[in-house]
Amino acid sequence: MTRIFNQTLIGALLATLLCSVSVTSVAAADAGELRQGQQLFQEGKLNQALAILRGFVQQNQNPSDTARALVLISRVFSQQQNYGDAILYLQRIPIADRGPEVDLLLGTSLIQTGQYERGLQYLQGLPGKQLSTADNLKLYQALAVAASADNQFLKTLYYLQQQLIYSPTPAPIYEQAHQILQNQIHDADLSEAAFMWQGTAIGQDAQLQLARRAFVRQQTDLAKDHLRKLFASSVTFPYWQEAEQLQQRANAENWLSRDSIGVLIPLSGRFQSYGELVRKGLELALQEHNKTRLPARFVYRDTAVSGVTSAQLVSRLTDDDKVIAVIGPLLGTAAGDAARRAQREMVPMVTFAQTEGLPEIGNFIFRDTLTAEQQVKRLVHYALAKGDISFSILYPENRLGEKMTQLFTQELQASGGEIVDIVSYPEDSTDFRKQIQKLLWEDREVRIPQVEVGEEEQQEPLELEYPLAPFHALFIPDYAEQISQIAPQLVFYGIKDVTLLGINGWNSSELASQAGRFLKDAVFVDAFYPGSKKPEVRRFMELYRQAYQEEPTILGAQAFDVATLLLQVMDDPAVVNRDDLRKKLAAVKDYRGVTGTSGFDTYGEAIKLLSLLQFSRGRVVETE
């Protein structure tokens, strides 16, 4: 009996021991996977680390190890800028197991997804907590993003200053601070920034911007005082050259020529013909102005000269020629750099270029051109007011077609219209039968409910001469040459009695004569219509024909508008410096331009009332 008891006891002990060894082995294996995942993460092998860590989370039973794996997974997603998944994994960590690291990752991920208030709830208590250098940098970067989004620029500068403590590369931080000090912060906050961060590079930059603003307002003594404070400090900062250039200008006598406007256009090279068209419009406006007002002058610079950037040309106009404003550039390749330099120099610039984001560069940048957004907005509002509520789009597979389609869809949805179909075609197409059939739903079976009648009476199916289109209006964002091929096929295959909506590329006398009879229900937009009955347009047409014995183009008309508007603003006795001119230009709202310009919006984009045009008897005419 004793022997049996002993054998049973020994068996139980062996089983317990084996179980213990097995659990320990599994735990050791799991810990090895966690270490392997961490090692792969540190080596930058993010996808491999992610696969191992996800498997670990599924199998592991240790809460603390699971929490650590979830943190690593969220770090992988953060580095991949997949912040939504990072948040999902972090939220799986129990609140009791969360520490500063989890709060940091949650807060930064929320801010990166635009959830600023929620993100700040996690981040605001972290300054001063024990975080790594890299995590401290991440913390202050996120706080700076949130503060900037809320237009709290002094706070943003504070967080940028804190980033300098932890960042091995200060140049991008100085550039962020520079953009805020130069373009975004108000005068009072700028003065406070100069005081708060005196003895630092950011404080030096604030002094530079105070000097620049004083100089633009012709407060030369105040500008010199700020520059003296700047140069008296031994602290170096990245913008010494700008400070020295500003000091040279401040020491020069008669630094501003109130009667001079700089012009940046191509006067040579392959785009010279466009530059000449602009020049004709400018000179016509100047000629009319100088007949009755104090004479002004244009200072031309050729943007086609090799080896000279558009930014350098802006500086030459502001420093050497001392112009009060700049017109141009005409082309997008030169416009971005020129606009950034003009904003830095604080000289008002009115550009013609269609490059995206130009007016957003700063408050000294204005633009007068016909944009895709303006065309789409005018067309949608016209069609909806006419009673069209359902729309289809037929667009070319190119950049213009895709952009116009996106903008039209967004504007229509915002205005309460309905998109029925969006159909594309290769941009070199000549046969549009398949696309038109798609628009007409000819590949879909349509069942018409039958009305019950007597046995001897059977209702005959309704036969139409052509199928009814399942939409009220069709938008086609393409040029006249292609529309001349599309229009006859629309009619031939059965799209009739719908409103056709077009862009300024339809404004063609050739299209009117060749295919106008197929476009009787078409309406399109443009900024300039030479046959307009508006008095300002008729006067411009008469002046231009007398001066040049030719018909003006939209480039000449836009140039005439910009020059006339700038010259009128410059004539105001209250305008004594560049900042005054900027303010007056931004306040214009009732100008009557020949290209529909009435003023500028809060971003500096021209506000235009576009002409609605149609085809009649082989000609382009205004709608009634």
C-alpha positions as CSV (number, residue, x, y, z in Angstrom):
1,M,0.0,0.0,0.0
2,T,2.8,2.4,0.9
3,R,4.6,1.5,-2.3
4,I,1.5,2.3,-4.4
5,F,1.0,5.6,-2.6
6,N,4.7,6.6,-3.2
7,Q,4.4,5.7,-6.9
8,T,1.3,7.9,-7.2
9,L,3.0,10.8,-5.4
10,I,6.1,10.5,-7.6
11,G,3.9,10.5,-10.8
12,A,2.0,13.6,-9.7
13,L,5.3,15.4,-8.9
14,L,6.7,14.4,-12.3
15,A,3.6,15.6,-14.1
16,T,3.7,19.0,-12.2
17,L,7.4,19.3,-13.0
18,L,6.9,18.6,-16.7
19,C,3.9,21.1,-16.9
20,S,6.1,23.7,-15.2
21,V,8.9,23.1,-17.7
22,S,6.4,23.3,-20.6
23,V,4.9,26.6,-19.4
24,T,8.4,28.1,-18.8
25,S,9.5,27.0,-22.3
26,V,6.4,28.6,-23.9
27,A,6.9,31.8,-21.9
28,A,10.6,31.9,-22.9
29,A,9.6,31.3,-26.6
30,D,7.1,34.1,-26.4
31,A,9.6,36.5,-24.8
32,G,12.0,35.6,-27.6
33,E,9.4,36.6,-30.2
34,L,8.9,39.9,-28.4
35,R,12.6,40.6,-28.4
36,Q,12.9,39.6,-32.0
37,G,10.0,41.9,-33.0
38,Q,11.7,44.8,-31.1
39,Q,15.0,44.1,-32.7
40,L,13.5,44.1,-36.2
41,F,11.7,47.4,-35.4
42,Q,15.0,49.0,-34.3
43,E,16.6,47.8,-37.5
44,G,13.9,49.5,-39.5
45,K,12.4,46.2,-40.8
46,L,8.9,47.4,-40.1
47,N,6.8,44.9,-42.0
48,Q,8.7,41.9,-40.6
49,A,8.5,43.3,-37.1
50,L,4.7,43.9,-37.5
51,A,4.1,40.3,-38.5
52,I,6.0,38.8,-35.6
53,L,4.4,41.3,-33.0
54,R,0.9,40.6,-34.2
55,G,1.4,36.9,-33.9
56,F,2.8,37.4,-30.4
57,V,-0.2,39.5,-29.3
58,Q,-2.6,36.7,-30.5
59,Q,-0.8,34.0,-28.5
60,N,0.7,35.7,-25.5
61,Q,-1.1,35.6,-22.1
62,N,1.1,37.9,-20.1
63,P,-0.7,41.3,-19.9
64,S,2.5,43.4,-19.5
65,D,4.3,41.7,-22.4
66,T,1.1,42.1,-24.6
67,A,1.0,45.9,-23.7
68,R,4.6,46.2,-24.7
69,A,4.0,44.5,-28.0
70,L,1.0,46.7,-28.7
71,V,3.1,49.8,-28.1
72,L,5.7,48.5,-30.6
73,I,3.0,47.8,-33.2
74,S,1.7,51.3,-32.8
75,R,5.2,52.7,-33.3
76,V,5.4,50.7,-36.5
77,F,2.1,52.2,-37.7
78,S,3.2,55.7,-36.7
79,Q,6.4,55.4,-38.7
80,Q,4.3,54.2,-41.7
81,Q,2.0,57.2,-41.1
82,N,-0.9,54.8,-40.6
83,Y,-2.1,56.7,-37.5
84,G,-5.7,55.2,-37.5
85,D,-4.4,51.7,-37.0
86,A,-1.9,53.0,-34.4
87,I,-4.8,54.4,-32.4
88,L,-6.8,51.1,-32.6
89,Y,-3.9,49.1,-31.2
90,L,-3.1,51.6,-28.4
91,Q,-6.8,51.6,-27.3
92,R,-6.5,47.9,-26.6
93,I,-4.1,48.5,-23.8
94,P,-5.9,48.6,-20.4
95,I,-5.8,52.0,-18.8
96,A,-4.1,50.6,-15.8
97,D,-1.2,49.5,-18.0
98,R,-0.8,52.8,-19.8
99,G,2.1,55.1,-19.0
100,P,3.6,58.3,-20.6
101,E,4.8,56.4,-23.6
102,V,1.2,55.2,-24.5
103,D,-0.2,58.7,-23.8
104,L,2.4,60.2,-26.1
105,L,1.7,57.8,-29.0
106,L,-2.1,58.2,-28.6
107,G,-1.9,61.9,-28.4
108,T,0.4,62.3,-31.4
109,S,-1.6,59.9,-33.5
110,L,-4.8,61.7,-32.7
111,I,-3.3,65.1,-33.7
112,Q,-1.9,63.6,-36.9
113,T,-5.5,62.6,-37.8
114,G,-6.8,66.1,-37.0
115,Q,-8.3,65.3,-33.6
116,Y,-6.6,68.1,-31.9
117,E,-8.6,68.4,-28.7
118,R,-8.6,64.7,-27.9
119,G,-4.9,64.5,-28.7
120,L,-4.1,67.4,-26.4
121,Q,-5.8,65.6,-23.5
122,Y,-3.1,63.0,-23.6
123,L,-0.2,65.3,-24.4
124,Q,-0.6,68.3,-22.1
125,G,0.5,66.5,-19.0
126,L,3.6,65.0,-20.5
127,P,6.2,67.9,-20.5
128,G,8.6,67.1,-17.7
129,K,7.8,63.4,-17.6
130,Q,10.6,60.9,-18.2
131,L,10.7,60.4,-22.0
132,S,13.5,59.6,-24.4
133,T,15.1,62.4,-26.4
134,A,13.3,61.1,-29.5
135,D,10.0,61.0,-27.7
136,N,10.4,64.5,-26.3
137,L,11.0,65.7,-29.9
138,K,7.9,63.9,-31.0
139,L,5.9,65.4,-28.2
140,Y,6.8,69.0,-29.0
141,Q,6.3,68.5,-32.7
142,A,2.8,67.3,-32.1
143,L,2.1,70.2,-29.7
144,A,3.4,72.6,-32.3
145,V,1.1,71.2,-35.0
146,A,-2.0,71.5,-32.7
147,A,-1.1,75.0,-31.6
148,S,-0.6,76.1,-35.3
149,A,-3.9,74.6,-36.3
150,D,-5.6,76.7,-33.6
151,N,-3.7,79.9,-34.8
152,Q,-1.9,80.1,-31.5
153,F,1.4,81.1,-33.0
154,L,3.2,82.2,-29.8
155,K,2.5,78.8,-28.4
156,T,3.8,77.3,-31.7
157,L,7.0,79.2,-31.4
158,Y,7.4,78.0,-27.8
159,Y,7.1,74.4,-28.9
160,L,9.5,75.0,-31.7
161,Q,12.0,76.4,-29.3
162,Q,11.6,73.3,-27.1
163,Q,12.2,71.1,-30.2
164,L,15.6,72.7,-30.6
165,I,16.7,71.1,-27.3
166,Y,16.1,67.6,-28.6
167,S,16.6,67.8,-32.4
168,P,20.0,67.0,-34.0
169,T,18.9,69.0,-37.1
170,P,17.7,72.5,-36.2
171,A,17.5,73.9,-39.7
172,P,13.9,72.7,-40.4
173,I,12.8,74.1,-37.1
174,Y,14.3,77.5,-37.8
175,E,12.5,77.5,-41.2
176,Q,9.1,76.7,-39.6
177,A,9.6,79.5,-37.1
178,H,10.7,81.8,-39.9
179,Q,7.6,81.2,-41.9
180,I,5.4,81.9,-38.8
181,L,7.3,85.1,-38.0
182,Q,7.3,86.3,-41.5
183,N,3.8,85.4,-42.7
184,Q,1.4,84.5,-40.0
185,I,1.9,86.2,-36.7
186,H,0.3,89.6,-35.9
187,D,2.4,92.7,-35.0
188,A,1.7,92.6,-31.2
189,D,2.6,88.9,-31.0
190,L,5.7,89.5,-33.1
191,S,6.9,92.1,-30.6
192,E,6.2,89.7,-27.7
193,A,8.2,86.9,-29.5
194,A,11.2,89.2,-29.9
195,F,11.0,89.9,-26.2
196,M,10.3,86.4,-25.0
197,W,13.1,84.7,-27.0
198,Q,15.7,87.5,-27.0
199,G,19.2,85.9,-27.0
200,T,18.0,83.0,-29.2
201,A,17.9,82.5,-33.0
202,I,14.1,82.7,-33.0
203,G,14.3,86.0,-31.1
204,Q,16.8,87.3,-33.6
205,D,14.4,86.4,-36.4
206,A,11.6,88.2,-34.7
207,Q,13.7,91.3,-34.6
208,L,14.4,91.0,-38.3
209,Q,10.7,90.7,-39.1
210,L,9.9,93.7,-36.9
211,A,12.5,95.7,-38.8
212,R,11.1,94.5,-42.2
213,R,7.6,95.5,-41.3
214,A,8.6,98.9,-40.1
215,F,10.7,99.4,-43.2
216,V,7.8,98.5,-45.5
217,R,5.6,101.1,-43.7
218,Q,8.3,103.7,-44.2
219,Q,9.1,103.8,-40.5
220,T,12.8,103.9,-41.3
221,D,14.1,105.0,-37.8
222,L,12.1,102.2,-36.1
223,A,13.5,99.7,-38.6
224,K,17.0,100.8,-37.9
225,D,16.4,100.5,-34.2
226,H,15.3,96.9,-34.5
227,L,18.3,96.2,-36.7
228,R,20.7,97.7,-34.1
229,K,19.3,95.4,-31.5
230,L,19.7,92.4,-33.8
231,F,23.3,93.2,-34.7
232,A,24.2,94.0,-31.1
233,S,23.6,90.4,-30.1
234,S,26.3,87.8,-30.5
235,V,23.7,85.0,-31.2
236,T,23.9,83.7,-34.7
237,F,20.8,82.7,-36.7
238,P,20.3,81.5,-40.3
239,Y,19.0,84.8,-41.8
240,W,22.0,87.1,-41.3
241,Q,22.2,87.8,-45.0
242,E,18.6,89.0,-45.1
243,A,19.3,91.3,-42.1
244,E,22.4,92.7,-43.8
245,Q,20.5,93.4,-47.1
246,L,17.7,95.1,-45.1
247,Q,20.2,97.3,-43.3
248,Q,21.7,98.3,-46.6
249,R,18.3,99.3,-47.9
250,A,17.4,101.2,-44.7
251,N,20.6,103.2,-45.0
252,A,19.9,104.1,-48.6
253,E,18.1,107.4,-49.3
254,N,14.8,107.4,-51.3
255,W,14.4,103.7,-50.9
256,L,10.9,103.5,-52.4
257,S,9.7,104.8,-55.8
258,R,5.9,105.2,-55.4
259,D,5.4,105.7,-59.2
260,S,7.1,102.4,-60.3
261,I,5.6,98.9,-60.7
262,G,7.8,96.0,-61.6
263,V,6.7,93.5,-64.3
264,L,7.9,89.9,-64.7
265,I,7.0,88.4,-68.1
266,P,8.8,86.4,-70.8
267,L,10.2,88.9,-73.3
268,S,12.4,86.4,-75.1
269,G,12.4,82.7,-75.8
270,R,9.6,80.4,-76.8
271,F,6.9,82.1,-74.6
272,Q,7.8,85.6,-75.9
273,S,4.6,85.9,-77.9
274,Y,2.6,85.5,-74.6
275,G,4.7,88.0,-72.9
276,E,4.1,90.5,-75.7
277,L,0.3,90.1,-75.4
278,V,0.5,90.8,-71.7
279,R,2.8,93.8,-72.4
280,K,0.3,95.3,-74.8
281,G,-2.5,95.2,-72.2
282,L,-0.3,96.7,-69.6
283,E,0.9,99.6,-71.8
284,L,-2.6,100.4,-72.9
285,A,-3.7,100.7,-69.2
286,L,-0.6,102.8,-68.4
287,Q,-1.3,105.1,-71.4
288,E,-4.8,105.7,-70.3
289,H,-3.8,106.3,-66.7
290,N,-1.0,108.8,-67.5
291,K,-3.4,111.0,-69.6
292,T,-5.1,112.3,-66.5
293,R,-3.1,111.3,-63.4
294,L,0.5,111.7,-62.1
295,P,2.6,109.6,-64.5
296,A,3.6,106.1,-63.4
297,R,6.0,103.7,-65.1
298,F,6.5,99.9,-65.5
299,V,9.9,98.4,-65.0
300,Y,10.1,95.2,-67.1
301,R,12.2,92.1,-66.3
302,D,12.6,89.2,-68.6
303,T,11.8,85.9,-66.9
304,A,13.3,83.9,-69.9
305,V,16.9,85.0,-69.3
306,S,19.0,82.0,-68.4
307,G,20.9,81.9,-65.2
308,V,18.6,84.4,-63.4
309,T,15.8,83.1,-61.2
310,S,12.5,84.7,-60.8
311,A,13.2,85.2,-57.1
312,Q,16.4,87.2,-58.0
313,L,14.4,89.3,-60.4
314,V,12.0,90.2,-57.6
315,S,14.9,91.3,-55.3
316,R,16.3,93.4,-58.1
317,L,13.0,95.1,-58.6
318,T,12.5,95.8,-54.9
319,D,16.2,96.7,-54.1
320,D,17.5,98.3,-57.2
321,D,14.3,99.7,-58.8
322,K,12.5,100.2,-55.5
323,V,9.1,99.4,-57.1
324,I,6.0,99.6,-55.0
325,A,4.4,96.5,-56.5
326,V,5.1,93.7,-58.9
327,I,2.9,92.3,-61.8
328,G,3.6,88.7,-62.9
329,P,5.0,86.2,-63.4
330,L,2.9,84.8,-66.2
331,L,4.0,81.1,-66.1
332,G,3.8,78.6,-63.3
333,T,7.4,77.6,-63.6
334,A,8.6,80.9,-62.3
335,A,5.6,81.9,-60.2
336,G,6.2,79.9,-57.0
337,D,9.8,81.2,-56.3
338,A,8.8,84.7,-57.2
339,A,5.8,84.7,-54.9
340,R,7.8,83.4,-52.0
341,R,10.5,86.1,-52.5
342,A,7.8,88.8,-52.8
343,Q,6.3,87.7,-49.6
344,R,9.7,87.8,-47.9
345,E,10.3,91.3,-49.3
346,M,6.8,92.3,-48.4
347,V,6.1,93.7,-51.8
348,P,2.5,93.3,-53.2
349,M,2.5,90.9,-56.2
350,V,-0.4,90.3,-58.6
351,T,0.4,87.2,-60.7
352,F,-1.4,85.6,-63.7
353,A,0.0,82.1,-63.1
354,Q,-2.4,79.2,-62.5
355,T,0.0,77.3,-60.2
356,E,-1.9,75.8,-57.3
357,G,-1.5,77.4,-53.9
358,L,0.0,80.7,-55.0
359,P,-2.3,83.1,-53.1
360,E,-1.9,81.0,-49.9
361,I,1.9,81.8,-49.8
362,G,1.1,85.0,-47.9
363,N,-0.9,88.2,-47.6
364,F,1.2,90.1,-50.1
365,I,0.4,87.7,-53.0
366,F,-2.6,88.2,-55.2
367,R,-3.7,86.4,-58.4
368,D,-6.0,87.4,-61.3
369,T,-6.5,84.4,-63.6
370,L,-9.3,82.1,-64.6
371,T,-9.3,79.1,-62.4
372,A,-10.9,75.7,-62.7
373,E,-12.7,76.3,-59.4
374,Q,-14.3,79.5,-60.7
375,Q,-15.6,77.8,-63.9
376,V,-17.1,74.9,-62.1
377,K,-18.8,77.0,-59.5
378,R,-20.4,79.3,-62.1
379,L,-21.6,76.3,-64.2
380,V,-23.2,74.4,-61.3
381,H,-25.0,77.5,-59.9
382,Y,-26.3,78.3,-63.4
383,A,-27.6,74.8,-64.0
384,L,-29.3,74.4,-60.6
385,A,-30.9,77.8,-61.0
386,K,-32.2,76.7,-64.4
387,G,-33.9,73.7,-62.8
388,D,-31.4,70.9,-63.7
389,I,-30.9,68.6,-60.7
390,S,-29.3,65.5,-62.1
391,F,-25.9,65.5,-63.9
392,S,-23.6,63.2,-65.7
393,I,-19.9,63.8,-66.7
394,L,-18.1,62.8,-69.9
395,Y,-14.4,63.6,-69.5
396,P,-11.1,63.1,-71.2
397,E,-8.5,60.8,-69.4
398,N,-6.0,63.6,-68.8
399,R,-5.0,65.9,-66.0
400,L,-7.5,68.6,-67.0
401,G,-10.4,66.2,-67.3
402,E,-9.7,64.5,-64.0
403,K,-9.3,67.8,-62.1
404,M,-12.4,69.3,-63.6
405,T,-14.4,66.2,-62.9
406,Q,-13.3,66.1,-59.2
407,L,-14.1,69.8,-58.7
408,F,-17.5,69.5,-60.5
409,T,-18.5,66.6,-58.4
410,Q,-17.5,68.3,-55.1
411,E,-19.3,71.5,-56.0
412,L,-22.4,69.7,-57.2
413,Q,-22.6,67.6,-54.0
414,A,-22.1,70.6,-51.8
415,S,-24.9,72.4,-53.7
416,G,-27.4,69.6,-53.5
417,G,-27.3,68.2,-57.1
418,E,-27.1,64.6,-58.1
419,I,-24.4,62.8,-60.0
420,V,-25.9,60.0,-62.2
421,D,-22.8,58.8,-64.1
422,I,-19.2,59.6,-64.7
423,V,-17.8,58.2,-68.0
424,S,-14.3,58.8,-69.4
425,Y,-12.7,58.5,-72.8
426,P,-9.0,58.4,-74.0
427,E,-8.0,62.0,-74.8
428,D,-7.2,61.1,-78.5
429,S,-10.6,59.4,-79.1
430,T,-12.6,60.0,-82.2
431,D,-15.4,57.4,-81.6
432,F,-17.6,58.0,-78.6
433,R,-20.4,55.5,-79.2
434,K,-19.6,53.2,-76.3
435,Q,-19.3,56.1,-73.8
436,I,-22.6,57.6,-75.0
437,Q,-24.3,54.2,-74.7
438,K,-23.1,54.0,-71.1
439,L,-24.5,57.5,-70.4
440,L,-27.8,56.4,-71.9
441,W,-27.9,53.2,-69.9
442,E,-28.3,51.1,-73.1
443,D,-26.4,48.3,-71.5
444,R,-28.9,48.1,-68.6
445,E,-32.3,46.3,-68.8
446,V,-35.2,48.7,-68.0
447,R,-38.6,47.2,-67.1
448,I,-41.7,49.3,-67.5
449,P,-44.7,48.1,-65.3
450,Q,-47.7,47.1,-67.4
451,V,-51.2,48.4,-66.7
452,E,-53.9,45.7,-66.5
453,V,-56.3,45.9,-69.3
454,G,-59.0,43.7,-70.8
455,E,-58.1,40.5,-72.6
456,E,-58.8,42.0,-76.0
457,E,-57.0,45.2,-75.2
458,Q,-53.2,45.1,-75.0
459,Q,-51.2,48.3,-74.3
460,E,-48.7,48.9,-77.0
461,P,-45.2,49.7,-75.8
462,L,-44.2,53.4,-76.0
463,E,-41.8,54.0,-78.8
464,L,-39.6,57.0,-78.7
465,E,-37.7,58.6,-81.6
466,Y,-34.6,58.5,-79.3
467,P,-34.1,57.3,-75.7
468,L,-34.6,59.7,-72.8
469,A,-31.3,60.5,-71.1
470,P,-31.3,59.7,-67.4
471,F,-29.9,63.1,-66.5
472,H,-30.7,66.8,-67.0
473,A,-27.3,68.1,-67.8
474,L,-24.0,66.7,-69.1
475,F,-20.6,68.3,-68.2
476,I,-17.8,67.8,-70.8
477,P,-14.5,69.5,-69.6
478,D,-12.5,69.4,-72.9
479,Y,-11.3,71.8,-75.6
480,A,-13.1,72.9,-78.8
481,E,-11.3,70.6,-81.2
482,Q,-12.5,67.5,-79.3
483,I,-16.0,69.0,-78.7
484,S,-16.5,69.4,-82.4
485,Q,-16.2,65.6,-82.7
486,I,-18.2,64.7,-79.6
487,A,-21.2,67.0,-80.3
488,P,-22.5,65.4,-83.5
489,Q,-22.2,61.9,-82.0
490,L,-24.2,62.9,-78.9
491,V,-27.1,63.9,-81.2
492,F,-26.6,60.9,-83.5
493,Y,-26.8,58.4,-80.7
494,G,-29.7,60.0,-78.9
495,I,-28.5,62.5,-76.3
496,K,-30.9,65.4,-76.9
497,D,-32.8,67.9,-74.9
498,V,-30.2,68.0,-72.1
499,T,-28.1,71.0,-71.0
500,L,-24.5,70.6,-72.2
501,L,-22.0,72.4,-69.8
502,G,-18.6,73.4,-71.0
503,I,-15.4,75.2,-69.9
504,N,-13.6,78.2,-71.4
505,G,-11.9,75.8,-73.9
506,W,-15.2,75.8,-75.8
507,N,-14.9,79.5,-76.6
508,S,-14.0,79.1,-80.3
509,S,-15.4,80.6,-83.4
510,E,-14.3,77.4,-85.3
511,L,-16.4,75.3,-83.0
512,A,-19.3,77.6,-83.4
513,S,-19.2,77.4,-87.2
514,Q,-18.4,73.7,-87.5
515,A,-20.6,72.1,-84.8
516,G,-22.7,74.9,-83.4
517,R,-25.9,73.4,-84.8
518,F,-25.4,70.3,-82.6
519,L,-24.9,72.5,-79.5
520,K,-28.1,74.5,-79.3
521,D,-28.6,73.5,-75.6
522,A,-24.9,74.1,-74.6
523,V,-23.7,76.7,-72.2
524,F,-20.1,77.4,-71.3
525,V,-18.1,80.0,-69.4
526,D,-15.2,82.3,-69.9
527,A,-13.7,85.3,-68.2
528,F,-13.5,87.5,-71.4
529,Y,-16.1,87.9,-74.2
530,P,-15.1,90.5,-76.7
531,G,-18.7,90.9,-77.9
532,S,-20.0,91.7,-74.5
533,K,-22.4,94.7,-74.1
534,K,-20.8,95.7,-70.8
535,P,-19.6,99.3,-71.1
536,E,-16.1,98.4,-69.6
537,V,-15.6,95.7,-72.2
538,R,-16.8,97.9,-75.1
539,R,-14.5,100.7,-74.0
540,F,-11.5,98.3,-73.7
541,M,-12.2,96.8,-77.2
542,E,-12.3,100.3,-78.7
543,L,-9.0,101.4,-77.1
544,Y,-7.2,98.2,-78.0
545,R,-8.2,98.2,-81.6
546,Q,-7.2,101.8,-82.0
547,A,-3.9,101.2,-80.3
548,Y,-2.8,98.0,-82.0
549,Q,-5.2,97.5,-85.0
550,E,-5.9,93.9,-83.9
551,E,-8.3,91.9,-81.7
552,P,-7.3,91.5,-78.0
553,T,-6.8,88.1,-76.4
554,I,-7.7,87.1,-72.8
555,L,-4.1,87.7,-71.8
556,G,-4.2,91.3,-73.0
557,A,-7.5,91.8,-71.2
558,Q,-6.3,90.3,-67.9
559,A,-3.2,92.5,-68.1
560,F,-5.3,95.6,-68.7
561,D,-7.4,94.7,-65.7
562,V,-4.5,94.1,-63.3
563,A,-2.6,97.3,-64.4
564,T,-5.7,99.5,-64.2
565,L,-6.6,98.2,-60.8
566,L,-3.1,98.6,-59.4
567,L,-2.7,102.1,-60.9
568,Q,-6.0,103.2,-59.4
569,V,-5.0,101.9,-55.9
570,M,-1.6,103.5,-56.2
571,D,-3.2,106.9,-56.9
572,D,-4.9,106.9,-53.5
573,P,-3.1,109.6,-51.4
574,A,-3.3,107.4,-48.4
575,V,-1.1,104.9,-50.1
576,V,2.5,105.9,-49.2
577,N,4.2,102.5,-48.9
578,R,3.9,98.9,-49.9
579,D,1.9,97.8,-46.9
580,D,-0.7,100.5,-47.6
581,L,-1.0,99.3,-51.1
582,R,-1.5,95.7,-50.0
583,K,-4.3,96.7,-47.6
584,K,-6.0,98.8,-50.2
585,L,-5.7,96.1,-52.8
586,A,-7.2,93.5,-50.4
587,A,-10.1,95.8,-49.7
588,V,-11.2,96.3,-53.3
589,K,-14.6,94.8,-53.9
590,D,-16.4,96.9,-56.5
591,Y,-14.0,97.1,-59.4
592,R,-15.5,96.4,-62.9
593,G,-12.9,94.5,-64.8
594,V,-13.2,93.5,-68.5
595,T,-12.5,89.9,-67.4
596,G,-15.1,89.9,-64.7
597,T,-12.8,90.8,-61.8
598,S,-14.4,92.7,-59.0
599,G,-11.8,92.4,-56.2
600,F,-10.0,89.7,-54.2
601,D,-11.1,87.2,-51.6
602,T,-9.4,86.7,-48.2
603,Y,-6.7,84.5,-49.8
604,G,-5.9,87.0,-52.5
605,E,-7.7,85.1,-55.3
606,A,-9.6,87.3,-57.8
607,I,-13.3,87.4,-57.4
608,K,-14.8,87.0,-60.9
609,L,-18.2,87.0,-62.4
610,L,-17.7,84.8,-65.5
611,S,-19.6,85.3,-68.7
612,L,-22.1,82.6,-69.6
613,L,-21.9,81.9,-73.4
614,Q,-23.7,79.8,-75.9
615,F,-23.8,79.1,-79.7
616,S,-26.3,80.7,-82.0
617,R,-26.3,80.8,-85.8
618,G,-22.7,79.8,-86.0
619,R,-21.5,82.4,-83.5
620,V,-20.6,82.6,-79.9
621,V,-23.0,84.9,-78.0
622,E,-23.8,85.8,-74.4
623,T,-26.8,84.0,-72.8
624,E,-29.8,86.2,-72.2
